[in-house]
Amino acid sequence: MIRIDAIWLATEPMDMRAGTETALARVIAVFGAAKPHCAYLFANRRATRMKVLVHDGIGVWLAARRLNQGKFHWPGIRLGCEMELDAEQLQALVLGLPWQRVGAGGAITLL
């Protein structure tokens, strides 16, 4: 399997017609570089489609996901802003679940 050490989510929408080269150029424009063992997530404007570009240390992989019902729980558009997710949040996101409530960010610390 491909090792992924960091997962980055871009808040600006991306045209889902983008291929590998265009997605890689977008990663470099938004994140500054495509670092090895990192995944970069982009959604379309309606948040019904998502593309993930992964740099495995040798080359890049591009995957796409589409929801037939509902939307991905994508943060609001904030130009030039990106967020880091953990693996548990990524799994919730690709299923269309509210990932913001999962992981360390959703921890209950006081009763």
Steps between C-alpha positions, in 0.01 A plus 500: 500500500596862462632658820328828588649704785298821457161581349436854380163644397473804273203725569489654151298299244671332205368416154442124506599469133860552615737215427814398683722782370242771568429362847873489575537861385209593728665324796819697442304827467296444819745311724835617360624148415385142462681332787566124505250287692239776511143499370334816366120525485293725274124526442285662235295812578189299598706256712347197327830386348847467646846434358797379700857533378757287686877531460647158584864611493553390139198628308145620552164324519168670425172360631145631468185448707144610432198501728170421328302644790595780734828687520842460651528699822749747356601814691391833356706653223791690648744614234855386564401287799571134557436258786671185624287193574581173673422154357177466701372835373587402141301178530196694625540763226507250211183337635323837506491517880566815708875445547541813715345306790745207473849467648683738730292800385181334625638393839295564814735633765267619779176363641 
